[in-house]
Amino acid sequence: MREWGVDCCVRLGMSTSPAVIPDARRVVVVHGFGASPTAHWFPSLARALTLGGIAVDVVALPSPDEPDADLWEEAVHTALGVPDEGTWIVAHSLGAVTALRVLASLDGEWSVGGLILVSGFTGPLHSLPELDSYLADDVDAEALVDRTAMRIVIRSDADTYVPPAASDELAGRLDATVYVQPGAGHFLGDDGITELPLVEALVRSGGRRSASARRIELVKEYFRLVDAGDAALLDLYTDDVELYFPKFGVTRGIDGMRDFAKRMGTLVSTLEHDIDGLEIVSSGDRVVVEGREWGTTADGTPWPDGRISTGRFCNVFTFRGDLISSVHIYTDPDFASTHSDAVDALFGRSAGSL
């Protein structure tokens, strides 16, 4: 069962926010187009933060189905007042654009402890041409960086309204950390998102994550990069990283990892992991992962066959800080079940029988 919790996401980039951020004292939540303070995940977030002693104001924006930029910005400005380092802003979709415009319009001395934009974007959307006039004017997002201690963009990989690239572009302009919640759509109640624990956890922790949470995210990113054949995988390792793989043995260092990848390329042409279905246990500096994998061999044979080979594996990661210092992989390298003698022996049958 998939839960939209703190760890069910992948962090794609990190901002250069300061290490020390004051605790949040109040949070201003800005909803989006066609929404209200009682829609989607806003009530559960307000309830959770309030129980934790944080003041929450979910702004009721006028005429949400026919938004007027001036009226929306006035409502947010009134709720926000003059923000300080104890103020956090959480905004969704069109609310993100609105919140950014209000911040950019503030005069005098002000600061914000944290800014969390869910499905954030700027600029017109092909999916919602009725908002073109609202979105005609851009916002100077870059000017907000120095006054906002923590900047975070949360997006889905399956948003039907806001393209992931639009959220990533905004994150780049804000020098923000990006978190991806797979399959979350546009973070609507209709998408099944009535709670968003990640936002609560980020506000409570000042945007910081526990070592265990960070490492679990990095492990998931490891599998995504492996499946994509992306050389950025090497950036996740320490220089003296150690690898163990059955029938390959042990290798060390970045060059050793490159050599292993080349040899694996002679065995398999495609490889994919069930990332959403991974069973992950984190303890101390180690993260243990059990899961399923599949693909095709170099000669085009699909595996596993579901009869003898099942595609099950277990990886044991050891971390040094936020880098992988060792990965020990336990799997059957006979991906297509071609080692007939061993199969016959384990199945208790005569050689060559079916």
ChimeraX attribute file (.defattr): number of C-alpha atoms within 10 A of each C-alpha:
attribute: neighborCount
match mode: 1-to-1
recipient: residues
	/A:1	5
	/A:2	9
	/A:3	11
	/A:4	19
	/A:5	15
	/A:6	19
	/A:7	19
	/A:8	19
	/A:9	24
	/A:10	21
	/A:11	18
	/A:12	13
	/A:13	16
	/A:14	14
	/A:15	16
	/A:16	13
	/A:17	19
	/A:18	9
	/A:19	10
	/A:20	10
	/A:21	17
	/A:22	13
	/A:23	18
	/A:24	23
	/A:25	18
	/A:26	23
	/A:27	24
	/A:28	22
	/A:29	27
	/A:30	30
	/A:31	29
	/A:32	23
	/A:33	16
	/A:34	13
	/A:35	19
	/A:36	20
	/A:37	18
	/A:38	13
	/A:39	16
	/A:40	21
	/A:41	19
	/A:42	23
	/A:43	15
	/A:44	17
	/A:45	22
	/A:46	22
	/A:47	13
	/A:48	16
	/A:49	21
	/A:50	15
	/A:51	10
	/A:52	11
	/A:53	11
	/A:54	20
	/A:55	16
	/A:56	19
	/A:57	17
	/A:58	21
	/A:59	20
	/A:60	18
	/A:61	24
	/A:62	14
	/A:63	14
	/A:64	15
	/A:65	12
	/A:66	12
	/A:67	17
	/A:68	15
	/A:69	15
	/A:70	10
	/A:71	13
	/A:72	21
	/A:73	21
	/A:74	15
	/A:75	18
	/A:76	23
	/A:77	20
	/A:78	11
	/A:79	17
	/A:80	22
	/A:81	10
	/A:82	16
	/A:83	20
	/A:84	19
	/A:85	19
	/A:86	18
	/A:87	23
	/A:88	29
	/A:89	25
	/A:90	25
	/A:91	26
	/A:92	26
	/A:93	23
	/A:94	24
	/A:95	27
	/A:96	26
	/A:97	25
	/A:98	28
	/A:99	26
	/A:100	22
	/A:101	21
	/A:102	19
	/A:103	25
	/A:104	15
	/A:105	12
	/A:106	13
	/A:107	8
	/A:108	6
	/A:109	9
	/A:110	14
	/A:111	20
	/A:112	23
	/A:113	26
	/A:114	29
	/A:115	26
	/A:116	25
	/A:117	30
	/A:118	27
	/A:119	29
	/A:120	27
	/A:121	27
	/A:122	22
	/A:123	16
	/A:124	18
	/A:125	16
	/A:126	12
	/A:127	11
	/A:128	10
	/A:129	11
	/A:130	12
	/A:131	18
	/A:132	13
	/A:133	11
	/A:134	19
	/A:135	19
	/A:136	11
	/A:137	12
	/A:138	13
	/A:139	19
	/A:140	15
	/A:141	19
	/A:142	13
	/A:143	13
	/A:144	20
	/A:145	19
	/A:146	12
	/A:147	16
	/A:148	22
	/A:149	24
	/A:150	29
	/A:151	26
	/A:152	26
	/A:153	28
	/A:154	26
	/A:155	31
	/A:156	22
	/A:157	16
	/A:158	17
	/A:159	17
	/A:160	11
	/A:161	14
	/A:162	25
	/A:163	20
	/A:164	19
	/A:165	12
	/A:166	17
	/A:167	23
	/A:168	23
	/A:169	15
	/A:170	21
	/A:171	24
	/A:172	17
	/A:173	15
	/A:174	23
	/A:175	22
	/A:176	25
	/A:177	22
	/A:178	26
	/A:179	22
	/A:180	20
	/A:181	23
	/A:182	17
	/A:183	17
	/A:184	17
	/A:185	21
	/A:186	23
	/A:187	25
	/A:188	16
	/A:189	14
	/A:190	11
	/A:191	13
	/A:192	15
	/A:193	16
	/A:194	18
	/A:195	21
	/A:196	19
	/A:197	19
	/A:198	20
	/A:199	21
	/A:200	21
	/A:201	17
	/A:202	17
	/A:203	26
	/A:204	16
	/A:205	15
	/A:206	21
	/A:207	24
	/A:208	16
	/A:209	14
	/A:210	9
	/A:211	15
	/A:212	18
	/A:213	16
	/A:214	17
	/A:215	24
	/A:216	23
	/A:217	19
	/A:218	20
	/A:219	23
	/A:220	22
	/A:221	19
	/A:222	20
	/A:223	17
	/A:224	18
	/A:225	16
	/A:226	17
	/A:227	16
	/A:228	14
	/A:229	14
	/A:230	11
	/A:231	11
	/A:232	12
	/A:233	16
	/A:234	18
	/A:235	12
	/A:236	18
	/A:237	22
	/A:238	19
	/A:239	15
	/A:240	15
	/A:241	23
	/A:242	21
	/A:243	21
	/A:244	18
	/A:245	17
	/A:246	13
	/A:247	9
	/A:248	12
	/A:249	10
	/A:250	13
	/A:251	18
	/A:252	16
	/A:253	17
	/A:254	18
	/A:255	14
	/A:256	16
	/A:257	18
	/A:258	13
	/A:259	12
	/A:260	18
	/A:261	14
	/A:262	11
	/A:263	12
	/A:264	15
	/A:265	15
	/A:266	11
	/A:267	16
	/A:268	21
	/A:269	15
	/A:270	17
	/A:271	17
	/A:272	15
	/A:273	20
	/A:274	12
	/A:275	16
	/A:276	14
	/A:277	12
	/A:278	14
	/A:279	12
	/A:280	16
	/A:281	13
	/A:282	17
	/A:283	9
	/A:284	9
	/A:285	16
	/A:286	20
	/A:287	20
	/A:288	18
	/A:289	19
	/A:290	15
	/A:291	17
	/A:292	17
	/A:293	17
	/A:294	20
	/A:295	20
	/A:296	18
	/A:297	21
	/A:298	14
	/A:299	10
	/A:300	11
	/A:301	14
	/A:302	16
	/A:303	21
	/A:304	21
	/A:305	14
	/A:306	8
	/A:307	7
	/A:308	12
	/A:309	17
	/A:310	17
	/A:311	20
	/A:312	15
	/A:313	15
	/A:314	17
	/A:315	19
	/A:316	18
	/A:317	22
	/A:318	23
	/A:319	20
	/A:320	13
	/A:321	12
	/A:322	16
	/A:323	18
	/A:324	26
	/A:325	22
	/A:326	22
	/A:327	20
	/A:328	18
	/A:329	16
	/A:330	15
	/A:331	15
	/A:332	16
	/A:333	16
	/A:334	16
	/A:335	23
	/A:336	21
	/A:337	17
	/A:338	10
	/A:339	11
	/A:340	13
	/A:341	13
	/A:342	12
	/A:343	16
	/A:344	15
	/A:345	11
	/A:346	9
	/A:347	11
	/A:348	9
	/A:349	12
	/A:350	10
	/A:351	12
	/A:352	9
	/A:353	7
	/A:354	7
